[in-house]
Amino acid sequence: METHIDLPPAAPPRPHQPLPISEVDEPEEWAYAWDRLSTTAPDDKAEACPHCDEVWQYMGSVLRPATWGATILHQFRHRHHPRTKNRRYELIPASPAFQRRHGCK
């Protein structure tokens, strides 16, 4: 005789802070993030400042909680942007696959 037990649905995984990505450890996500940077700043992805040779740098990935869940953002910085002559940051949302692997929707 079979016994049927109704179990409550499993809780969704809780988002967790990802480790910084690298070209070696996460090549697909690395390429995804840099590609998206080129769409937010298409004319200056690798633009070096003529005064100090600064270029875009990947600074890490952050988990941003929200009321409906959480999202992971890859942070890039240009310390002396050639057009603005100021520090500039870009936050690039992680790929959907990367988000799911870290418990985000």
C-alpha positions, -999 to 999 in steps of 0.1 A, spaced: 0 0 0 14 34 -10 13 63 14 10 98 0 24 127 19 19 163 8 50 182 14 51 220 13 68 234 -18 106 238 -14 116 274 -6 135 291 -34 172 293 -29 184 324 -11 206 347 -32 242 348 -21 270 371 -28 290 359 -58 328 358 -58 345 382 -82 345 368 -117 376 364 -139 383 355 -175 397 322 -163 371 311 -137 339 325 -155 349 331 -191 313 332 -204 302 356 -177 333 377 -181 327 381 -219 290 388 -212 298 416 -187 324 433 -209 301 430 -239 273 447 -220 298 474 -209 304 481 -245 267 487 -251 264 511 -222 295 530 -232 300 518 -268 325 544 -279 348 541 -249 350 505 -238 388 504 -240 393 541 -243 425 551 -224 428 585 -209 455 604 -229 467 620 -197 471 590 -174 464 558 -196 435 548 -173 410 523 -188 379 506 -177 385 481 -148 362 454 -135 358 461 -97 338 431 -86 302 418 -85 276 429 -59 243 414 -48 216 441 -47 186 430 -26 152 443 -37 117 438 -23 109 413 -52 142 394 -49 177 403 -57 200 409 -86 237 407 -92 255 436 -108 290 437 -122 308 469 -113 332 487 -137 352 518 -130 371 543 -152 393 564 -128 398 593 -152 373 591 -181 387 610 -211 355 628 -219 343 637 -185 378 640 -168 361 624 -138 357 589 -122 329 570 -138 311 538 -127 289 514 -147 268 487 -131 261 458 -155 233 433 -146 247 397 -146 235 372 -172 202 353 -164 222 320 -161 247 336 -136 218 351 -116 201 317 -114 233 299 -103 235 324 -74 199 320 -63 184 351 -80 154 351 -102 
